[in-house]
Each structure stands twice: as C-alpha cells, then as structure tokens.
C-alpha cells in the first residue's frame, strides 16, 4: 500500500508533472562504451518493446566517438550530449527529465535485452499498481546467472565487506544474507533492491519521490532509489521472466579512480541513513583498506615495477578525499 511522501523525499528534484506521450522511455547512459552501446541498441532493435516507445541515449562526455557512432547506426534514437562526465546519477537524471513515457527504464549501455524482456517488465507494472520498480534477471555473457538482488546494507555490512571480518564465520553468514546467496533468482520476489542496470519505474513514482540523488556520483544511487521507493509505500520486485545479459563493470573496472568514488559514495549513503555512526564506520573501513593496500605495495611488493610511488600517491590522495568527505 502506498504511504505518504516524507518531507525529505519532497526535497529531491523530479521530472516535470506533465502527461506522458508514449508508453515507454528507455534511458541509456553511455561514457566511452562505443562497442557496448552499439550492442545494447542492436539488442533493442532485435528485441523491441512492442508498444509506443522512445530510446534516449545520454552521452556523458565520451571521447571515443560513441555518440556519433550510435546516432549514425541508429537514427531513431534521441541523443543528448553532455560536454563532460557528470556521473551516473546526474547523467541519468538528464535522460529522465527529457523522457515522455508512462514507464521509465534505466538501462546501462553494457546491457543486452533478451526477447520479450521489455514487454514483460511493462506488463508487470501495468498489472501491479502497488509496484514502484521492477528489475530483470541478469545473465553473464556465457549465459550463467549473475545474481542481482541484495538486501539494504547495515552498519554490520560496512564493517564486514572487504575486511578480514568477512573471513570469519559470523562475517560470512552476514554477507550470505546481505547478498541473498540462498535466493536462486528463479522466482518472482519482492526484494530490497534491484540494480540500476535495468530498472523500470512508473512515471508517477519518479514524479513523487524524485530523481536519482546526485550526491551519489556513481555508486549507491540505485540503493538509495530503491530505499526511497519502499519508504514511499511501493514495492520493488525481481521478475525472472524478463532476462537481460550484462557485461558487468565493463565501463568502470578499468579505472582506479572509481575505487575512490565507491568509498566516497558509501560514506555519503551511510551519512544519509546512519548519521555520525555510519560516517565513522565507513571512514574507518576506508582507512583500513588504504593501509592494507600500502602493506601489499610496500612489504609484499605487489606493485608492478616502476609504479610504486604512483600507487602510494594515489592511495594517500584517495584516502584524504574520503576522510574529508
């Protein structure tokens, strides 16, 4: 059942309160992912939504020519160009503001949709007015399952994740619960959160709870979005009958910069939902991770030859950013 919108949620900027003029808006944010973007758009052409729809590609300041490649190969798309990389949240928000659909789909450029996936997602929301978001079953490129549903993180999650505590039985049990490792992703289920890589929402939900929180530049934005959807009284649902293939971390795994962003965004998330305790825990864990990396580079000599000083400088700069955040 839908609850009343909190004053905090009203502070989030939203999309225009105007009637929809099409059934589905597909928003694809791309940053230097030319090959993946082409594959994503090709999958949408091969496995389209069979109602009225639009495809909005938001190019986030790419330097690889992907925007021009996409517009030439797929002239039917709406292409929005940013002069710089504004981050995941701000980039997607530009697409959401421009969208004209009754239903709004956030779709990563490293996703390829399978036959019938879009129709099933829309049909689910049409028949479940209590649903605030629905997500698809994710597969790896080899066809194996890619688990995608997790619970909301707690203070214990922050302490355990990526620390030695994960090796101890209590820590392992906690992470098993957090990652829902007992869930086979074969059945329809209401969950805490689904990934923003393929997340469909009714337009009215976004108008009500607001856009992605731009404080979360790259990470934790989908966690925060699902939390706000549930707090507003809607449900978040995993739909196994809709399948997509996901090249996981294809655009971010190449850049050490994103390690720092992950810690910065985690501190911001824990500050919002756990206050001073959350900030303390996440910053202490960030310090622990930085010292562990210094140990590996300095004592264990794990740094590639000739990169030691650069790696040490990167660790100290990143740590300083996290501690000042």
Secondary structure in CASP SS format (residue, H / E / C, confidence):
PFRMAT SS
TARGET T0000
AUTHOR 0000-0000-0000
METHOD secondary structure of the structure
MODEL  1
X C 1.00
X C 1.00
X C 1.00
X C 1.00
X C 1.00
X C 1.00
X H 1.00
X H 1.00
X H 1.00
X H 1.00
X C 1.00
X C 1.00
X C 1.00
X C 1.00
X C 1.00
X C 1.00
X C 1.00
X C 1.00
X C 1.00
X C 1.00
X C 1.00
X E 1.00
X E 1.00
X E 1.00
X E 1.00
X E 1.00
X E 1.00
X E 1.00
X E 1.00
X E 1.00
X C 1.00
X C 1.00
X C 1.00
X H 1.00
X H 1.00
X H 1.00
X H 1.00
X H 1.00
X H 1.00
X H 1.00
X H 1.00
X H 1.00
X H 1.00
X H 1.00
X H 1.00
X H 1.00
X C 1.00
X C 1.00
X C 1.00
X C 1.00
X C 1.00
X C 1.00
X E 1.00
X E 1.00
X E 1.00
X E 1.00
X E 1.00
X E 1.00
X E 1.00
X E 1.00
X C 1.00
X C 1.00
X C 1.00
X C 1.00
X C 1.00
X H 1.00
X H 1.00
X H 1.00
X H 1.00
X H 1.00
X H 1.00
X H 1.00
X H 1.00
X C 1.00
X C 1.00
X C 1.00
X C 1.00
X E 1.00
X E 1.00
X E 1.00
X E 1.00
X E 1.00
X C 1.00
X C 1.00
X C 1.00
X C 1.00
X C 1.00
X H 1.00
X H 1.00
X H 1.00
X H 1.00
X H 1.00
X H 1.00
X H 1.00
X H 1.00
X H 1.00
X H 1.00
X H 1.00
X C 1.00
X C 1.00
X E 1.00
X E 1.00
X E 1.00
X E 1.00
X E 1.00
X E 1.00
X E 1.00
X E 1.00
X C 1.00
X C 1.00
X E 1.00
X E 1.00
X E 1.00
X C 1.00
X C 1.00
X C 1.00
X H 1.00
X H 1.00
X H 1.00
X H 1.00
X H 1.00
X H 1.00
X H 1.00
X H 1.00
X H 1.00
X H 1.00
X H 1.00
X C 1.00
X C 1.00
X C 1.00
X E 1.00
X E 1.00
X E 1.00
X E 1.00
X E 1.00
X E 1.00
X E 1.00
X E 1.00
X E 1.00
X C 1.00
X C 1.00
X C 1.00
X C 1.00
X C 1.00
X E 1.00
X C 1.00
X C 1.00
X C 1.00
X C 1.00
X E 1.00
X C 1.00
X C 1.00
X C 1.00
X C 1.00
X H 1.00
X H 1.00
X H 1.00
X H 1.00
X H 1.00
X H 1.00
X C 1.00
X C 1.00
X C 1.00
X H 1.00
X H 1.00
X H 1.00
X H 1.00
X C 1.00
X H 1.00
X H 1.00
X H 1.00
X H 1.00
X H 1.00
X H 1.00
X H 1.00
X H 1.00
X H 1.00
X H 1.00
X C 1.00
X C 1.00
X C 1.00
X C 1.00
X C 1.00
X C 1.00
X C 1.00
X C 1.00
X C 1.00
X C 1.00
X E 1.00
X E 1.00
X C 1.00
X C 1.00
X E 1.00
X C 1.00
X C 1.00
X C 1.00
X C 1.00
X E 1.00
X E 1.00
X E 1.00
X E 1.00
X E 1.00
X H 1.00
X H 1.00
X H 1.00
X H 1.00
X H 1.00
X H 1.00
X H 1.00
X C 1.00
X C 1.00
X C 1.00
X C 1.00
X C 1.00
X C 1.00
X C 1.00
X C 1.00
X C 1.00
X C 1.00
X C 1.00
X H 1.00
X H 1.00
X H 1.00
X H 1.00
X H 1.00
X H 1.00
X H 1.00
X H 1.00
X H 1.00
X H 1.00
X H 1.00
X C 1.00
X C 1.00
X C 1.00
X E 1.00
X E 1.00
X E 1.00
X E 1.00
X E 1.00
X E 1.00
X E 1.00
X E 1.00
X E 1.00
X E 1.00
X E 1.00
X E 1.00
X C 1.00
X C 1.00
X C 1.00
X C 1.00
X C 1.00
X C 1.00
X C 1.00
X C 1.00
X C 1.00
X C 1.00
X H 1.00
X H 1.00
X H 1.00
X H 1.00
X H 1.00
X H 1.00
X H 1.00
X H 1.00
X H 1.00
X H 1.00
X H 1.00
X H 1.00
X H 1.00
X H 1.00
X H 1.00
X H 1.00
X H 1.00
X H 1.00
X H 1.00
X H 1.00
X H 1.00
X H 1.00
X H 1.00
X H 1.00
X H 1.00
X H 1.00
X H 1.00
X H 1.00
X H 1.00
X H 1.00
X H 1.00
X H 1.00
X H 1.00
X H 1.00
X H 1.00
X H 1.00
X H 1.00
X H 1.00
X H 1.00
X H 1.00
X H 1.00
X H 1.00
X C 1.00
X C 1.00
X C 1.00
X C 1.00
X C 1.00
X C 1.00
X C 1.00
X C 1.00
X C 1.00
X H 1.00
X H 1.00
X H 1.00
X H 1.00
X H 1.00
X H 1.00
X H 1.00
X H 1.00
X H 1.00
X H 1.00
X H 1.00
X H 1.00
X H 1.00
X H 1.00
X H 1.00
X H 1.00
X H 1.00
X C 1.00
END
